[in-house]
Amino acid sequence: MADPNTSESLFYLCNVETGYLCSVKVSGFTFIRNALEFDYPVVEAIQSILPICDEVVVAVGNSKDATLELIRAIPSDKIRILETVWDDALREGGRVLAVETDKAFAAIDPNSDWAFYIQGDEVVHEKDLPAIQQAMQEYLHQEAVDGLLFAYRHFYGSYDYEAVSSNFYKNEIRIIRNNKTIYSYRDAQGFRKNENEKLQVKRVDATMFHYGWVRDPRAMQRKQESFQKLWHDDEWVKNNVIPAEFFDYNRHIRELKKFEGTHPESMLDRIARSNWVYDTDIAFRRRSLKDHFKNQVFKLTGIDINYKNYKLI
């Protein structure tokens, strides 16, 4: 098997080995700033998609720490670094995150067919790579398909718990066609095209592992205090963000469940190095009335009434 860190994609080589030539070209893209200060698993995120990408464009923002050196140290010639400066005046709705996403997307190879977006706290499980490859090939010439939809696991507090309440999104677009009418939407959670038009997507049999709510409580507190400034002005932050040394995970969550599966291989070293303990009695994590209502509607009708930033086709 080929080295996934070389410039020739595993996607192409795997199909050569099976006698089926695949012409799909894939660019990964992401953005990051202050990865060390806020303990982002961005290296693990990038490594998780490298095997099926011909390149990964990383927009590295002006950081207070050694984030640029961290990305440069990843041993792969597939990675292209785009140094950027964040507009810290954009303080409404996390808009700056979408702007940085669009910078990375604009920089990918124009000859790529698909663009694989991953955020700095998201990781793909290696067992899902074949299904992702298959979907990109299957829908390559189906022009109505703008992107591919991933299911999500949101880890919370530690690597042992998943957040399952409705305020954690269940699905999101992470692969898009290399179509420059597509742009990052709102705070970079998803995408739209043209004049605020939802993308038409197909579901891929793959799950994104989201670790945005799993880090040392001290780093989590620093992240929360800093990131609220991307959504709100100084007065709001002053009145609503309580300075503290440690983040209180128990104040911010409703419903959890135990995670019984396996984490992506690229995360195993980080998980082994984790130096804090979060344990909670999930029996006391009750479903909210809103979540209970949504769950009942789904059971009775099969209709998911959660917000969806896409059109499933």
N, C-alpha and C positions, 0 to 999 in steps of 0.2 A: 504493500500500500504506500502511496506517495506521502511525503511529509506535508502536513496541512499548512506549514508555515512558508512553503515555497510559493513563488508567484503563480504557478500553474494550479488551477483550482482542482480540489478533490472531486467536485461535481463532474467536471469533464473527464477526469481520469477514471472514476468509478464506472462511467458509462462505456469508456473505451474497453475496460476489462470485461464487460459483459457483452461486448459486441454491438452496443447501441450508442452511436455517436450523438452527443447532445450539444447543441450550439448555444445554450443559454449562458449568458454572461451576467454575473451578479456583482454588484457593488454594495458593500456595507457602509453605513454611515452613522455617526453619533456625535455628541458634543459633551464637553465636561469642563468644569472649573473647580478648583479647590478640592480635588478628589481625596487628598490625604487628610486635610483638616476635617472633612465631613465623612471620612471613612467610606468612600464609595468603592464597590467591587468592580470598578470600570475595567481593570485588566482582565478579570474573569469574564466580564461581559463580552469584550472584544474577542478573547480567545475562544469563546463558545461558538461564534459564528465564522471565525476564520476558515475552517475547513471547507465551507461551501461558498466562500466569496473569492473573487479574483482580486479584490482590493477592499480595504476598509479605510474610509476617510474619517479622521477624528478632528473635529473642530475643538481645539484646546484654547479656552478663554484665558484672559489675563488673570493669573492666580496669585494668591499670597503664599502658596507653598510650592513644592517641587512637582506639581502635576505634569508639566511639560517633560521633565526628565523621566518621570514614571512611564509616560506613554512611549517616549523614545527608547526606553529600555526593553520594551516587548520585542522578543527575538523573531521578527518576521519582516520580510521585505514586501509584504502585501500592504503594510500600513502607510498611509500618507497623512501627514499632519498639516492641518490648516490652523495657523495661529490667528486668533480673533480677539477683539476687544468688545466686551459686553457694554451695552448701553444701559447703565444703571438708573437712568431717568425713566425707563419703561417700568412703571410700578403698578400697572393695572392688570389684574388677571393673569400674571405670570407670562405676559406677552414676550418678554425677552427670551424665554426658553424656546418659543416658536421661531423667533428670529434666528437664534443660533442653530436650530435644527435646519432651517431653510438654507443657511450658509453652507452647512455640510452637504446637504442634498444637491445644491447648485454646483458643488465642486467634484461630484463623482464623474467617472468616465462617461462621456455622452454616448458611447457605444454599448453601454450596459443595457440589458433588457429589464432587469428587476433591480430594485434598491431595497436592501434589508436594513431597516431602522432598528436600533437597539439603544435604550437609554443606559446610563451609567450604573443603574442599580438593577438591571434586568439580565437574566442569563438563560440561555437555551440549553435544554438537556440534550446530550449527545444522542440519546436513543430516538429523538424526534427528527434528526437531520435527514434521514432517508425520506420521510414523509414530506418534509419541506421541499426537498429536491424534486420529488415526484410532482408536487403541486405546481411548482414553478414551470416544470416542463409541460404538464397537462394543460395549463391555462395560458401558455405563452402566446398562442395565436388566437385566443378568444378575446378580442379587443374590448368586449363589454366588461371584462373583469379588470377593475382598476387596482385591486389589491387583494391580499390574503389576510384572513382574520385568525388570530390566535386566541385560545383560551388562556386564562390567567390563574396563577396561584399567588396570593399575597401573603407573605410571611410576616409575622408580627411578634415583636418582643424578643423572640429567639427563633432558631431554625427548627423548632419543634412544633410551632403553632401556625395555623393559617387563619386569616381573617375572612369571614364568610358573610358579613352583613352587607346589605345592598349598597352602601356608600362606597364599597370597593368594587370597581368595574369588573365584570366577568369576562369580557372579550375586548380586544382592540386590534386595530390594523398595525401590522409591523412589516409587511412587505408591500411595496407599491411599485407600479409600473414606472419606468423612467420617463415620465411625462411631466414636463415643466409647468403644466397648468395645475398640477397638484402642489399643495402647500401645507405646511404645518398649521394646525388649527388651535386657536386659543392658547393654552399653556403647554402645547406640544404633546398632549395625550394622544391625539389622533391626527387625521388628515382630512382635507376637503379639496375640491377642484373648482376651477372656473370661478363663477360668482357664488360662493358659499354653497356649493352643491355637494351633497354627501357622496362618498365613493361607493361604487358597486363592488361587492367583495364576495369571494368564496371562502368558506371555512377550511382551514388546513388542520389536519389531525396532529396538532402540536400545542404545547403549553409553554407559555412564558413564565419563568420563575422570577417574581418580583420581590426584591429584598430591601425596598425603600424604607421599611419600618423595622428593620433588624440591624442594629448596630449598638455599640457601647452606649449606655444611657447618657454619658457625657457628650459624646459626639452627636447623638441624636438631639440633645438640647441645643447645642451650638447650631446645628442645621436648622432646627425649627425657628430659632431667633433670627437667623440670617435670611431664611427663605421667605418668611412672612413679608419681608421688605420687597419681594418681587411681586406681591399681590396687593399690598396696602401702603398707604402713606405713613409718615412718621407718627402722626397723631393716633391713628388706629393701632399701630404697633405699640405705642406707649401705653394705651388703655387696655389692650387685649393680650399682650404677650408678657407673661410673668417671668422675669429673669430667675434662673435657678442653675444649680450645678448639674443636676441629673434630670433627665426626662422621666416623667411619671407615666409609664405605659398603661397603668390601670385606669387612668382618668379618661383615656381617649378611645376606648374600644368597647363594643357591645358583644358580638358573638364570635367565638373562636372554636376551632376544632383541632384535634391532634393531627399532625402530619405523619402519615404511615409509610410514605414512599421513600425514594432515594433522591438525593440532591444531584445536580449536575457535577460531573467529575472535576470541572474547573473550579468548583467552589469548595472542594473537600479540604484543601489545606487551610483556607480561610476559616472554615467552620471549626477545624481542629484547633486553631489558634484563638478562638473566641474566649474572652476572659471575663465574661459577666454571666450571671444566672438570672433568667426570668422564668418564674414558675407561677401558675395561677390555676385556680379551680374553675375549669370550664363549665362546671355544673351551674355556676352562678352567673355565667355570661348568657343572659336571656335574650331571645329574639325580640326586637322592638315590635310594636304594633304595626308599624309601616311594613317591616319585613315580613311579619306574619301574614298581613293582607296580600302582599305581592306573591308570597309563596302559595297561598290558597288559590289565588287567581290562576297561577301557573298550573297547579294540580288539577283544577276543574276545567280549564279551557285550553291549556297548552300554550297560552299567550304570555310572553315575557314582557311585562310593562315597565321594565327598567329603561332608562334613557339609553339610546343607541346612536352613536355618531357614524352610522354607515347604513347601507342597504344590502342586505344579504340576498344573493341571487342563486 
